[in-house]
Amino acid sequence: MKKFLSWNVNGIRACAQKGFLDWLSSENADFVCLQETKAHQEQLPPELRNFVDGSGHPYKVYWSQAQRKGYSGTAILAKQEAEKIQTLGIPEFDDEGRTVIADFGAFTLVSAYFPNSQEAGARLDYKLRFCDAVLAFCENQRKAGKHVIVAGDYNIAHTPIDLARPDQNEGNPGYLPEERAWMGKYLSAGYVDTFRHLCPEPGHYTWWTYRVPSARTNNIGWRLDYHCLDREFLPALLDAGIQAEVQGSDHCPVSLMLDI
């Protein structure tokens, strides 16, 4: 059995000041995907470059950082060494550190920070190109006989039950028709939203805006963070959860348990 976690930390240094390292140690996960790390490795203190698990053993750490400091960035922490590390290999996405991809033999793990489409869809075309590039990568993995897990902040609330106030957010970034349609296309192509597969009920969110101080207290949120996997991998699914009680970011961690 393997435990996976994914968290948009909204700045690894800021999150570390709010208990990130204690959380990491207590969870003792096999694989941890991070998004929006907002730092180059040389900017980080040793404890944020050399992570350890709950037993004090060092994680293997794989980074992808944006050219621009203090922006975007992804990482994978793993108890086992990857056979191969890569990104999407597309400069417009790699320059922003949008993915880090680790091949662990039995499966490929993607930590992905999907772009925000921004007000009035200013970056919608960029986002949809990224989405299609992720889908193309996943399809290539499946054709090669590999399982694939895409963990991260998708910046998409797929259906009305994935946000607290869908009617008020029609036309807002993250809930645009084009974004939701892509998510539907992705799942229809043979991928499974693991949390929604196990939990059809509304009221479960992973992001609460800082703009409204009471949003998290009142659970006025959006479900933007996912673990998705190819449907051939579905028999391995044991559990998928949302750690809404974990503070430290405007997002909370999401979890996945696989029988592998």
C-alpha positions in Angstrom: 0.0 0.0 0.0 1.3 3.4 -0.9 0.2 6.8 0.3 0.2 9.9 -1.9 -0.3 13.5 -1.0 -0.6 16.6 -3.1 -0.7 20.2 -1.9 -0.6 23.6 -3.5 1.4 25.2 -0.7 1.2 28.8 -2.1 4.8 29.4 -1.3 6.9 26.7 0.4 8.7 29.2 2.6 5.4 30.7 3.8 3.9 27.3 4.3 6.9 26.2 6.3 6.2 29.0 8.8 2.7 27.6 9.3 3.6 24.0 10.1 4.4 22.3 6.8 7.4 20.3 8.1 5.4 19.0 11.1 2.6 18.0 8.7 5.1 16.3 6.4 6.6 14.3 9.2 3.3 13.3 10.7 1.8 12.1 7.4 4.9 10.0 6.5 3.6 9.6 3.0 5.4 7.6 0.3 5.0 10.3 -2.3 4.3 14.0 -1.9 3.5 16.4 -4.8 3.8 20.1 -4.3 2.6 23.0 -6.4 3.2 26.7 -6.3 6.4 26.3 -4.4 7.4 29.9 -5.5 11.1 29.5 -4.9 14.4 28.5 -6.6 16.3 25.8 -4.7 19.2 28.2 -3.9 16.7 30.5 -2.1 15.7 27.8 0.4 17.2 26.9 3.8 18.5 23.3 4.2 15.4 22.0 5.8 13.4 23.0 2.7 15.8 21.3 0.4 16.5 18.2 2.3 13.1 16.9 3.5 12.8 13.9 5.8 9.9 11.5 6.3 8.3 10.5 9.6 11.1 8.1 10.4 13.8 10.7 9.8 14.9 9.2 6.5 15.6 11.6 3.6 13.1 12.0 0.7 14.3 12.0 -2.8 13.3 15.5 -4.0 12.7 16.5 -7.6 12.1 20.1 -8.5 10.8 22.1 -11.4 11.1 25.8 -11.0 9.9 28.8 -12.9 12.4 31.1 -14.6 10.8 33.9 -12.7 11.6 33.8 -9.0 8.7 33.7 -6.5 6.4 32.3 -9.1 4.7 28.9 -9.8 7.0 25.8 -9.4 6.4 22.1 -8.6 8.1 19.3 -6.8 7.9 15.6 -5.9 9.1 14.1 -2.7 9.5 10.3 -2.8 10.7 7.6 -0.5 12.1 5.7 -3.5 14.3 6.9 -6.3 12.7 7.6 -9.7 13.9 5.8 -12.7 13.5 9.0 -14.8 12.7 12.6 -14.2 11.3 14.9 -16.9 8.9 17.7 -17.6 6.4 18.1 -20.4 9.3 19.3 -22.6 7.4 22.3 -23.9 9.2 25.6 -23.2 6.1 27.8 -22.6 5.1 25.4 -19.7 8.5 24.4 -18.5 9.6 28.0 -18.2 6.9 28.4 -15.5 7.8 25.1 -13.7 4.3 23.8 -14.3 5.2 20.1 -14.1 7.7 17.7 -12.7 7.2 14.1 -13.8 8.7 11.0 -12.1 8.8 7.5 -13.5 8.7 4.9 -10.7 8.5 1.9 -12.9 5.1 0.6 -12.1 3.6 4.1 -12.6 4.4 7.6 -13.7 3.6 10.4 -11.2 2.9 13.9 -12.4 2.9 16.9 -10.1 1.1 19.6 -12.1 0.2 23.2 -11.4 -2.4 24.0 -14.1 -2.5 27.7 -15.1 -5.2 30.0 -13.8 -7.3 31.2 -16.8 -7.4 34.7 -15.1 -10.1 37.4 -15.3 -12.0 37.5 -18.6 -10.1 34.3 -19.6 -6.9 36.3 -20.3 -4.9 33.1 -20.2 -7.5 30.7 -21.2 -5.8 29.7 -24.4 -2.5 29.1 -22.6 -4.3 27.0 -20.0 -6.1 24.9 -22.5 -2.9 24.2 -24.4 -1.4 23.1 -21.1 -4.4 20.9 -20.4 -4.1 19.3 -23.8 -0.4 18.7 -23.4 -1.0 16.9 -20.1 -3.7 14.7 -21.7 -1.3 13.9 -24.7 1.4 12.9 -22.2 -1.0 10.7 -20.3 -2.2 9.0 -23.5 1.4 8.3 -24.5 2.1 6.7 -21.2 -0.9 4.5 -21.5 0.0 3.5 -25.0 3.4 2.5 -23.6 1.6 0.3 -21.1 2.3 2.6 -18.1 -0.1 3.7 -15.4 -0.2 7.4 -14.7 -1.2 9.6 -11.8 -1.7 13.3 -12.3 -1.7 15.0 -8.9 -2.1 18.7 -8.4 -4.0 22.0 -8.6 -6.0 21.7 -11.8 -7.5 25.2 -11.2 -10.8 23.7 -12.4 -14.1 23.1 -10.5 -15.6 20.5 -12.8 -19.3 20.4 -11.8 -21.7 22.5 -9.8 -21.1 20.4 -6.7 -17.4 21.2 -6.8 -17.9 24.8 -5.6 -20.1 26.3 -3.0 -21.7 29.0 -5.1 -21.8 27.8 -8.7 -24.5 30.3 -9.9 -22.5 33.2 -8.7 -19.3 32.0 -10.4 -20.6 31.4 -13.9 -18.0 33.1 -16.1 -15.3 33.2 -13.4 -11.8 31.7 -13.9 -11.7 28.1 -12.8 -15.4 27.6 -13.7 -15.4 28.7 -17.3 -17.3 26.4 -19.8 -14.2 25.7 -21.8 -12.3 24.6 -18.6 -15.1 22.4 -17.4 -15.5 20.9 -20.9 -11.8 20.0 -21.0 -12.1 18.3 -17.7 -15.1 16.3 -19.0 -13.0 15.4 -22.1 -10.1 14.3 -20.0 -12.2 12.0 -17.8 -14.1 10.6 -20.8 -10.8 9.7 -22.4 -10.3 7.1 -19.7 -9.1 8.9 -16.5 -10.7 8.8 -13.1 -11.2 11.7 -10.6 -10.4 9.5 -7.6 -12.1 11.6 -4.9 -15.3 12.0 -6.8 -15.3 8.3 -7.8 -15.6 7.5 -4.1 -17.5 10.5 -2.8 -20.5 11.8 -4.8 -21.6 14.2 -2.1 -21.3 18.0 -2.3 -19.6 20.3 0.2 -16.0 19.0 -0.1 -13.6 21.7 -1.2 -9.8 22.2 -1.4 -9.5 26.0 -1.8 -10.9 29.0 -0.1 -10.2 32.5 -1.2 -8.2 34.8 1.1 -10.2 37.7 -0.3 -13.1 36.7 2.0 -11.7 36.1 5.5 -14.7 34.0 6.5 -14.7 31.8 3.4 -12.8 28.9 5.0 -14.6 29.1 8.3 -18.0 29.0 6.5 -16.7 26.4 3.9 -17.4 28.6 0.9 -14.8 26.9 -1.3 -13.9 25.3 -4.5 -12.6 21.8 -5.2 -9.6 22.5 -7.5 -7.1 19.9 -6.4 -7.2 16.3 -7.6 -5.5 12.9 -7.9 -6.6 11.5 -11.3 -5.4 8.2 -12.7 -5.9 6.0 -15.7 -9.0 3.8 -15.5 -6.8 0.7 -15.9 -5.2 1.6 -12.5 -8.6 1.9 -10.8 -8.5 -1.6 -9.2 -5.6 -0.4 -7.1 -7.7 2.5 -5.6 -8.2 2.2 -1.8 -9.1 5.7 -0.7 -9.0 9.3 -1.7 -9.5 12.2 0.7 -9.4 15.9 1.4 -7.5 17.2 4.5 -9.6 20.3 4.9 -8.5 20.8 8.5 -4.8 21.3 7.5 -3.9 25.0 7.5 -0.9 26.7 5.9 -2.1 27.7 2.5 -5.3 28.8 0.8 -5.4 25.2 -0.5 -5.5 22.1 1.6 -3.8 18.8 0.9 -5.5 15.9 -0.9 -4.7 12.3 -0.3 -4.6 9.0 -2.3 -4.1 5.4 -1.2 -3.2 2.8 -3.7 -2.7 -1.0 -3.3 0.6 -1.2 -5.0 
